[in-house]
Structure formats: C-alpha cells, structure tokens
Amino acid sequence: MIILALLSMLSLDSILNQPALSPAQCGICVMDLTHDRVVYAYNSQKVMVPASNMKLVSTGASLTFLGPEFRYTTKLAMRGAVHEGKLIGDILLIGGGDPTFTTYGIKHFIQAVKTRNINEIVGNVVVVDTYFTEMSLNGNSFRFERLPVGWAWHYLDARYAPEVSALSFHRNVVNVRMEATEAGKPALVTLQPSTQYVTLVSDMFTKEGEDSIIIVRRPESNEIYVGGGIREDRVQNIEVAVIDPAFFAGHYLREALNAENIRVHGDVVRPVDHDTLSQVIVIDSVKSEPLRAILLETNTESVNLFAETLLKTLGARFNNEGSFRAGVQVLERFLERCGADPGTVSLWDGSGLSRHNLISPYDITLVLRYMYLSKYSTLFFEMLPTSGEGTLERRFKEMKGFMRAKTGSLHAVSCLSGYLKFDDTDYCFSMMFNNYVCSGKAIEEIQERIVLALQHYLAPETVPAPIEQ
C-alpha cells in the first residue's frame, strides 16, 4: 500500500516556479520504494505526453508477460518438389516479429538452400508478414498497418521511425554512405546493404567548407534523393527508412540467391488471400537474441522499432491480433496490474512517438514500483542507462551509480523517469515537461537541478547543498 508522506522541498519548489516554466506544463512524482510512500508530488496525476518514457510501459509489460528468455524466430520454407537441383515451387520467408533480423540471417538461409543442393527456383520468393499485419474493426479486416496513429508525416523517412513489420530486415532502413572525392566533383554515394529495391538518385558534390547535405525519400516510393555538398576528406552515413520492410527482405533474399548462382525465376510476392502455408516445408530458422538483450537496447538507446514490435507482439500473443490496438489493450491490462487506472490514460503506440499518448507521472512511477517489486527487479533496473550510457551519455555526470533513467523528448516535450539509490533507500521518480517555449537544453538543466535537489534532501551527506538561482 502506498503511503503519502510528502516532503516540503522549498528548493525544488523554487526551481519549478521560475519564469522559464510559466507557460509550460510540468508534473513530478517521487516515490520511496523502500518504505512504499510518495515523498514528493507536483501535478503528479495530470496526464501529459510522455515521449519515450512510454517505453517504460511497453518494456515493463514485455518483460512481465513474455519473460527475459523469449526469442523471435524467422523461418525459411519451401513448397513444391526438388528435381535435379531445381525447386519446382516457391521459397518462403516467414516473419515471426524479429526486429533484429539482418543480412546475417539471409546468409544463413542461403547456406541452407545450398545444403539442399538447390541451384534454381522456378517459383517466387513469398514474403509472409501476416503475424502483425491484420487488424479487425467492426467486422472489417485491414492489412499493412505499419505505422501507429499519431506519428507525424515528417517522420516517414527517418531512421528512428521505420515501418513496423512481422518480417523486419536491417532495422527497416538502408544506410546512405556519402564519401567525398575532390572539390567540385560528384561525391561517391552508395547504399548499404546494396539492393535494387531502393532507387538512389544523387546530385551530391564535394565542396570546400561545411557540409550542406540534403537527403529525402519520396513519400510514396523507395526512391531516395541525395543532394547538396559534402566537405572534402569527409565520410557521412545517414540511415533512411524504407517502405514495406517485408518486400525489402524478400528482394534482398532474391538478389542474394542470384548472386550465389541460385537462379530465381519468379518475383517477390505475398501470399494471396486463399493461400495456405500448411503444406510448406520449413528448411531453416533463425532465432533472435533473448528478449533481455532486445529490451536493454530498447531502453538504453531508445529504439522505437523495437518498442513498436514489442507492442504488436503483445497483441499477437495475448489478444490473437498483431495490431497496435490489440497491443495497447495488453498495456492497459499491465497498467491495471501496476495499480494505475487505464481509464485515465490514452495510449496509441509503444515507443512514445505518437503525440496522442497521455499518461501521468504518478502512473509511470507505479510502473517503476511494480517492476521494482517483481522478480525482474534487478534486470529491469539494469536495462535503464546511467550517466555516460546511451541517451544519458552526456548528462548527470554527478549521478553515475546513483541513478538509472529513461529519457523522452519530442518538440516541446522532455521527460525523465527512473530510479534513484541513496544510502540504503531506493526511489523511483517521473518528471514530465510539456508545452515549453524555452530550449530543450534549458529543460534538461532544470531536470538536473531537480535531481540534485532531491539528492540533497533525501541524502544530504552525499552532495553539497544546491546553489539557489
């Protein structure tokens, strides 16, 4: 049972009452986990946009419901008969949701084809991504639901906002490598991995002075335009999200098979509506790293693709529908288990990129409290970065070893939630700032002052008194 034992922290109150925050919304909740009590609250039950603090909910739910040893599986299958090295039929690439599937997996599959002495495939490469792509609503079925509601249109080619698929490949991005040559001459621009699935159009030149790079993918196609200039003696790498990750994987497999002298006659296709996979023969599979590793990267590096994949996985596993909506329903059940009221939140994705998400600092601390009391307490704690790691690489230098926390930022949104350890007492906290007009850097400085003020009042012997400003 949570007890309210609110501390009067005049220094902290003065930080929150400064002019820079007057037009903003801010909320804070600090909970003493050792004695199970709230020790500081400021607008703690006001709902706000959490940005990537949403990942605390999605990763907490995933660890709780799936377990740390859960692994994704991607399969290679065939249908038809093999005669004198020729497969009279199709090769199938079947996605199981793995967001970490890479060129290594494709190479592994090609070796499996070679082991069966197949050197020609008369049929197609069939990509199967239906584990995630179905969403039902009022008796209707929708396919290719690859982006959550509330993502901004300018995210669509960004590396941090790739489409979500049950058959992901290379994190659903291509790397555009730009290498300078001589001033005034065209730069060398290539794709990694190399694939004809993406069309590269380059007008980039090598220049003196600073870079002036322009890179954009056309909204309706996988045509990437690169322009502007790159400074002499410089190499730049920029990742760009692609449309339809499953087709990306299928085309790369087809190209890789042909490169290994395994001729594919057909095209890359999806199963037709009446198609059945019951007659296929699985010839190989690739498993992901255990979930614990995926969750660690999700929180430390704030990987949006992983968080959205986790959300759809929860929907597929526990609601029999690999949709964002079904996954959100699982998150709501998790919040209820944590002691939060699902009726007071609005959830739309797993990563926090959607501005439709609304949740309170108090609810976030309830999630942190639940994970602290769970059998995965230490594991979840270690999945959050400390100072010098991941998204906290350059922040809270005085707090290394005392704090692990998840950042969250969008335009005019900056949030920070996690754990504090002072002396023999453990704390969790959540602070959210929305709708500010000052710089994001100014908000980060305020967050640091708040944490130092908390340290002063909760463990005064560990830090000198904060300087009033």
VENZITA-V971503 format. One record per residue. N is the residue number from 1. RES is the residue in one letter. SS is DSSP state (hx for helix, st for strand, lp for the rest). OMEGA is omega in degrees with one decimal (none if undefined). D_LAST is the distance of its C-alpha to the last C-alpha in Angstrom with 1 decimal. Layout:
# VENZITA-V971503
<<N:RES:SS:OMEGA:D_LAST> <N:RES:SS:OMEGA:D_LAST>>
This chain:
# VENZITA-V971503
<<1:M:lp:-178.6:37.3> <2:I:lp:178.9:33.5> <3:I:st:174.9:32.2> <4:L:st:176.8:29.1> <5:A:lp:-170.4:27.1> <6:L:lp:177.7:23.7> <7:L:lp:173.6:20.9> <8:S:lp:-177.9:18.4> <9:M:lp:-174.1:15.0> <10:L:hx:178.9:12.6> <11:S:hx:179.7:9.6> <12:L:hx:178.3:11.3> <13:D:hx:-179.6:12.1> <14:S:hx:176.5:8.8> <15:I:hx:-177.0:8.2> <16:L:hx:-177.8:11.6> <17:N:lp:-179.4:11.4> <18:Q:lp:-174.5:9.2> <19:P:hx:-177.4:11.8> <20:A:hx:-177.6:12.6> <21:L:hx:-174.9:14.2> <22:S:lp:178.0:16.0> <23:P:lp:-171.0:19.3> <24:A:lp:168.3:19.2> <25:Q:st:176.0:20.7> <26:C:st:179.5:19.1> <27:G:st:-178.2:20.6> <28:I:st:170.9:20.0> <29:C:st:178.0:22.6> <30:V:st:-176.3:22.5> <31:M:st:172.4:25.9> <32:D:st:-175.5:27.1> <33:L:lp:-179.2:30.3> <34:T:lp:-178.9:31.8> <35:H:lp:175.7:32.1> <36:D:lp:179.6:32.2> <37:R:st:173.7:29.6> <38:V:st:-177.4:26.6> <39:V:st:174.9:23.6> <40:Y:st:178.1:20.9> <41:A:st:177.3:21.7> <42:Y:st:-174.5:20.0> <43:N:lp:-169.7:22.6> <44:S:lp:-178.7:24.2> <45:Q:lp:172.7:27.7> <46:K:lp:-179.0:27.0> <47:V:st:-178.9:28.7> <48:M:st:176.3:27.1> <49:V:lp:-174.2:28.1> <50:P:lp:-171.1:27.6> <51:A:hx:-173.2:28.5> <52:S:hx:169.8:29.5> <53:N:hx:173.1:28.4> <54:M:hx:-179.0:31.9> <55:K:hx:176.1:33.3> <56:L:hx:178.2:32.3> <57:V:hx:-175.4:34.8> <58:S:hx:178.7:37.5> <59:T:hx:176.1:37.4> <60:G:hx:178.1:37.3> <61:A:hx:-178.6:40.3> <62:S:hx:178.5:42.1> <63:L:hx:-178.1:41.7> <64:T:hx:-171.8:42.8> <65:F:hx:-176.9:45.8> <66:L:hx:-178.9:47.0> <67:G:lp:-173.5:46.3> <68:P:lp:-177.5:45.0> <69:E:lp:177.5:48.4> <70:F:lp:177.3:49.2> <71:R:lp:172.5:50.4> <72:Y:lp:178.9:51.2> <73:T:st:172.4:54.7> <74:T:st:-173.1:55.9> <75:K:st:168.7:59.7> <76:L:st:-178.0:62.4> <77:A:st:175.1:65.6> <78:M:st:171.5:68.9> <79:R:st:-173.5:71.7> <80:G:st:-176.8:75.2> <81:A:st:177.8:77.5> <82:V:st:180.0:77.5> <83:H:st:178.4:80.7> <84:E:lp:176.3:81.3> <85:G:lp:-177.4:77.7> <86:K:st:174.9:77.0> <87:L:st:176.5:74.9> <88:I:st:-175.4:76.6> <89:G:st:-173.0:73.6> <90:D:st:168.1:69.8> <91:I:st:-175.2:67.0> <92:L:st:175.1:64.1> <93:L:st:-169.8:60.4> <94:I:st:-178.4:59.0> <95:G:lp:175.9:55.3> <96:G:lp:176.5:53.9> <97:G:lp:-174.8:50.3> <98:D:lp:179.0:49.2> <99:P:lp:-176.4:46.2> <100:T:lp:-178.7:46.6> <101:F:lp:-172.0:50.2> <102:T:lp:177.1:50.7> <103:T:hx:176.2:53.4> <104:Y:hx:178.5:54.2> <105:G:hx:178.3:55.4> <106:I:hx:178.4:57.6> <107:K:hx:178.3:59.1> <108:H:hx:-179.3:59.9> <109:F:hx:179.2:61.7> <110:I:hx:177.3:63.7> <111:Q:hx:177.7:64.9> <112:A:hx:176.9:66.0> <113:V:hx:179.0:68.0> <114:K:hx:-179.1:69.6> <115:T:hx:178.1:70.5> <116:R:lp:177.1:72.6> <117:N:lp:175.5:74.3> <118:I:lp:177.8:73.3> <119:N:lp:179.0:73.4> <120:E:st:178.6:73.7> <121:I:st:-175.5:72.2> <122:V:lp:-175.7:74.3> <123:G:lp:-174.7:71.8> <124:N:lp:163.4:68.2> <125:V:st:-177.3:64.8> <126:V:st:178.7:63.7> <127:V:st:-175.9:59.9> <128:V:st:-178.8:59.2> <129:D:lp:-171.6:55.7> <130:T:hx:178.2:56.7> <131:Y:hx:179.4:54.8> <132:F:hx:-161.8:51.7> <133:T:hx:-179.3:53.2> <134:E:lp:171.9:54.7> <135:M:st:179.3:53.0> <136:S:st:179.3:55.1> <137:L:st:179.6:54.4> <138:N:lp:176.6:56.9> <139:G:lp:179.2:59.7> <140:N:st:179.6:58.7> <141:S:st:-179.7:57.8> <142:F:st:-179.1:55.3> <143:R:lp:174.8:55.2> <144:F:lp:175.8:52.8> <145:E:lp:-170.2:49.6> <146:R:lp:178.4:47.4> <147:L:lp:179.1:44.1> <148:P:lp:174.8:42.1> <149:V:lp:173.9:41.5> <150:G:lp:175.0:38.3> <151:W:lp:-178.3:38.0> <152:A:lp:-176.3:37.3> <153:W:hx:-177.0:40.3> <154:H:hx:172.6:38.5> <155:Y:hx:-158.3:38.0> <156:L:lp:176.3:41.8> <157:D:lp:-175.7:42.3> <158:A:st:-179.3:39.0> <159:R:hx:-177.5:39.3> <160:Y:hx:-178.5:36.7> <161:A:hx:-179.6:38.7> <162:P:lp:174.9:42.4> <163:E:lp:-177.1:45.1> <164:V:lp:-177.4:45.8> <165:S:lp:172.3:49.3> <166:A:lp:175.5:51.4> <167:L:lp:176.8:52.7> <168:S:lp:-179.6:49.7> <169:F:lp:177.0:50.2> <170:H:hx:-178.4:48.0> <171:R:hx:174.5:44.9> <172:N:hx:176.9:46.5> <173:V:st:166.0:45.3> <174:V:st:176.1:47.0> <175:N:st:175.9:45.4> <176:V:st:-179.4:46.0> <177:R:st:-178.9:46.3> <178:M:st:-176.2:46.1> <179:E:st:-179.5:47.4> <180:A:lp:174.5:47.7> <181:T:lp:175.9:51.1> <182:E:lp:-178.5:51.8> <183:A:lp:179.2:50.1> <184:G:lp:-179.5:51.8> <185:K:lp:179.6:53.4> <186:P:st:174.7:52.7> <187:A:lp:176.7:50.3> <188:L:st:-176.1:51.6> <189:V:st:-178.0:50.2> <190:T:st:178.1:51.3> <191:L:st:173.3:50.6> <192:Q:st:-2.6:49.9> <193:P:lp:178.3:51.8> <194:S:lp:-178.6:54.6> <195:T:lp:175.8:56.1> <196:Q:lp:177.9:58.1> <197:Y:lp:178.8:56.3> <198:V:lp:177.8:53.6> <199:T:st:-179.1:54.6> <200:L:st:177.3:52.6> <201:V:st:-174.7:52.8> <202:S:st:170.0:51.3> <203:D:lp:-175.8:51.1> <204:M:lp:177.9:48.5> <205:F:st:176.5:49.2> <206:T:st:-172.6:47.9> <207:K:st:168.6:46.0> <208:E:lp:178.9:44.4> <209:G:lp:-173.8:40.6> <210:E:lp:177.5:38.1> <211:D:lp:172.4:39.2> <212:S:st:-170.5:39.7> <213:I:st:171.4:40.8> <214:I:st:178.7:42.0> <215:I:st:-177.7:43.0> <216:V:st:172.7:43.9> <217:R:st:177.6:46.4> <218:R:lp:-174.5:48.6> <219:P:lp:-172.4:47.7> <220:E:lp:-176.1:51.3> <221:S:lp:176.0:52.4> <222:N:lp:174.8:51.6> <223:E:st:-178.5:51.9> <224:I:st:178.2:48.9> <225:Y:st:177.8:48.5> <226:V:st:-179.5:46.9> <227:G:st:-178.6:46.5> <228:G:st:-176.0:44.6> <229:G:st:176.1:44.4> <230:I:st:-176.1:43.4> <231:R:st:177.2:42.7> <232:E:lp:177.3:45.5> <233:D:lp:-177.0:45.4> <234:R:lp:173.9:43.0> <235:V:st:178.2:43.5> <236:Q:st:175.8:41.4> <237:N:st:178.6:41.8> <238:I:st:179.4:40.8> <239:E:st:-178.2:41.8> <240:V:st:179.4:43.2> <241:A:st:179.9:44.1> <242:V:lp:174.9:47.8> <243:I:lp:175.1:49.7> <244:D:lp:-178.0:51.7> <245:P:hx:-178.7:50.9> <246:A:hx:176.6:54.2> <247:F:hx:174.7:56.2> <248:F:hx:179.1:54.0> <249:A:hx:-178.2:55.1> <250:G:hx:179.5:58.7> <251:H:hx:178.8:59.1> <252:Y:hx:176.9:57.6> <253:L:hx:-179.9:60.0> <254:R:hx:179.9:63.0> <255:E:hx:-179.8:62.1> <256:A:hx:176.1:61.7> <257:L:hx:179.2:65.0> <258:N:hx:179.4:66.8> <259:A:hx:178.2:65.3> <260:E:lp:178.4:66.8> <261:N:lp:170.3:70.2> <262:I:lp:-170.6:70.1> <263:R:st:176.5:71.1> <264:V:st:-177.4:69.6> <265:H:lp:-171.2:71.9> <266:G:lp:-176.6:69.8> <267:D:lp:173.0:66.4> <268:V:st:-174.9:63.1> <269:V:st:168.9:63.4> <270:R:st:174.4:62.1> <271:P:lp:174.0:64.5> <272:V:lp:-171.5:66.3> <273:D:lp:-176.5:66.0> <274:H:lp:-177.4:69.2> <275:D:lp:177.6:68.6> <276:T:lp:178.4:68.6> <277:L:lp:-175.4:67.0> <278:S:lp:-176.3:69.3> <279:Q:lp:-177.1:71.8> <280:V:lp:177.2:69.5> <281:I:st:177.6:69.6> <282:V:st:-177.1:66.3> <283:I:st:177.3:66.8> <284:D:st:176.2:63.4> <285:S:st:177.9:59.9> <286:V:st:178.9:56.5> <287:K:st:177.1:53.9> <288:S:lp:167.2:50.1> <289:E:lp:178.1:48.0> <290:P:lp:-175.1:47.2> <291:L:hx:-179.1:44.6> <292:R:hx:-180.0:42.2> <293:A:hx:179.1:41.9> <294:I:hx:179.8:41.5> <295:L:hx:177.9:38.8> <296:L:hx:179.8:36.9> <297:E:hx:178.7:36.9> <298:T:hx:-176.4:36.1> <299:N:hx:-177.1:32.8> <300:T:hx:-177.5:31.8> <301:E:lp:178.7:32.6> <302:S:lp:-176.4:32.3> <303:V:lp:-175.5:36.0> <304:N:hx:179.5:36.7> <305:L:hx:-179.4:40.5> <306:F:hx:-178.1:40.6> <307:A:hx:-179.8:38.7> <308:E:hx:175.7:41.0> <309:T:hx:176.7:44.1> <310:L:hx:-179.6:43.1> <311:L:hx:-179.4:42.8> <312:K:hx:176.1:46.3> <313:T:hx:177.7:47.6> <314:L:hx:177.4:46.6> <315:G:hx:-178.6:48.4> <316:A:hx:-175.4:51.5> <317:R:hx:-170.1:51.7> <318:F:hx:175.2:51.0> <319:N:hx:179.3:51.9> <320:N:lp:178.5:54.6> <321:E:lp:-176.8:52.9> <322:G:lp:-178.7:50.8> <323:S:lp:175.2:48.7> <324:F:hx:-177.8:45.0> <325:R:hx:179.8:45.9> <326:A:hx:177.3:47.8> <327:G:hx:177.9:45.0> <328:V:hx:178.1:42.4> <329:Q:hx:176.1:44.8> <330:V:hx:176.9:44.6> <331:L:hx:178.7:40.8> <332:E:hx:176.4:41.0> <333:R:hx:177.3:43.4> <334:F:hx:178.3:41.0> <335:L:hx:178.0:38.1> <336:E:hx:176.7:40.6> <337:R:hx:179.9:41.4> <338:C:hx:-178.9:37.7> <339:G:lp:178.6:37.6> <340:A:lp:177.9:36.1> <341:D:lp:-179.4:38.0> <342:P:hx:180.0:39.2> <343:G:hx:-179.0:39.8> <344:T:hx:178.8:36.1> <345:V:lp:174.3:35.3> <346:S:st:-175.6:36.5> <347:L:lp:-177.4:37.3> <348:W:lp:177.8:39.0> <349:D:lp:-178.8:38.6> <350:G:lp:-174.0:37.7> <351:S:lp:-177.0:35.2> <352:G:lp:177.3:32.7> <353:L:lp:180.0:33.6> <354:S:lp:176.6:35.0> <355:R:lp:176.0:32.7> <356:H:lp:179.4:35.1> <357:N:lp:175.9:33.7> <358:L:st:179.1:31.8> <359:I:st:-175.7:30.7> <360:S:st:173.1:28.1> <361:P:hx:179.4:25.5> <362:Y:hx:179.1:27.7> <363:D:hx:177.8:30.7> <364:I:hx:178.1:29.2> <365:T:hx:175.7:28.4> <366:L:hx:175.4:32.0> <367:V:hx:179.8:33.2> <368:L:hx:177.8:31.2> <369:R:hx:-179.0:32.5> <370:Y:hx:-179.6:36.0> <371:M:hx:177.3:36.0> <372:Y:hx:-178.8:34.6> <373:L:hx:-176.1:37.5> <374:S:lp:177.5:40.0> <375:K:lp:179.6:42.4> <376:Y:lp:-173.5:40.3> <377:S:hx:-177.2:37.1> <378:T:hx:-178.8:36.8> <379:L:hx:-179.1:38.1> <380:F:hx:178.0:35.6> <381:F:hx:-177.1:32.7> <382:E:hx:176.4:33.9> <383:M:lp:178.9:34.2> <384:L:lp:-178.0:30.4> <385:P:lp:169.1:28.7> <386:T:lp:-179.0:26.4> <387:S:lp:-179.3:24.1> <388:G:lp:-179.2:26.2> <389:E:lp:170.7:28.7> <390:G:hx:-176.6:29.6> <391:T:hx:174.1:26.9> <392:L:hx:-173.7:24.3> <393:E:lp:-175.8:25.7> <394:R:lp:-174.8:22.6> <395:R:lp:172.9:19.9> <396:F:lp:-176.5:18.5> <397:K:hx:179.8:20.1> <398:E:hx:-170.6:18.9> <399:M:hx:-178.5:20.5> <400:K:lp:-177.8:24.0> <401:G:lp:179.1:26.5> <402:F:lp:-170.6:24.0> <403:M:st:165.6:23.8> <404:R:st:-172.3:26.2> <405:A:st:177.8:25.2> <406:K:st:174.9:26.5> <407:T:st:174.3:24.6> <408:G:st:-177.6:25.7> <409:S:st:167.8:25.1> <410:L:st:175.1:26.9> <411:H:lp:179.5:26.1> <412:A:lp:174.8:23.2> <413:V:st:175.6:23.4> <414:S:st:-176.6:21.3> <415:C:st:178.1:22.1> <416:L:st:-178.3:21.8> <417:S:st:179.1:24.1> <418:G:st:-173.6:25.6> <419:Y:st:172.2:25.9> <420:L:st:176.9:24.0> <421:K:st:177.3:25.9> <422:F:st:-179.4:24.6> <423:D:lp:-179.3:27.3> <424:D:lp:-175.9:30.2> <425:T:st:177.4:28.4> <426:D:st:179.3:28.2> <427:Y:st:164.9:25.9> <428:C:st:-176.9:25.9> <429:F:st:172.2:23.2> <430:S:st:174.9:23.0> <431:M:st:-177.3:20.1> <432:M:st:176.3:21.2> <433:F:st:-179.8:19.7> <434:N:st:169.2:22.3> <435:N:lp:174.3:22.8> <436:Y:lp:-179.6:19.5> <437:V:lp:173.6:19.9> <438:C:lp:-179.2:17.1> <439:S:lp:175.1:18.0> <440:G:hx:177.9:18.8> <441:K:hx:178.6:16.8> <442:A:hx:178.3:13.6> <443:I:hx:177.7:14.7> <444:E:hx:177.3:15.6> <445:E:hx:176.3:12.2> <446:I:hx:178.0:11.0> <447:Q:hx:179.6:14.1> <448:E:hx:178.1:13.4> <449:R:hx:179.2:10.1> <450:I:hx:-179.6:12.4> <451:V:hx:178.5:15.2> <452:L:hx:176.1:13.4> <453:A:hx:176.5:12.3> <454:L:hx:180.0:15.9> <455:Q:hx:-179.4:17.2> <456:H:hx:-176.1:15.5> <457:Y:hx:-178.6:17.1> <458:L:hx:179.5:20.3> <459:A:lp:-172.1:21.0> <460:P:hx:-177.7:19.0> <461:E:hx:-176.6:21.5> <462:T:hx:-174.8:20.9> <463:V:lp:175.4:17.3> <464:P:lp:-179.8:15.1> <465:A:lp:-179.7:12.4> <466:P:lp:179.1:9.2> <467:I:lp:179.0:6.4> <468:E:lp:178.7:3.8> <469:Q:lp:none:0.0>>
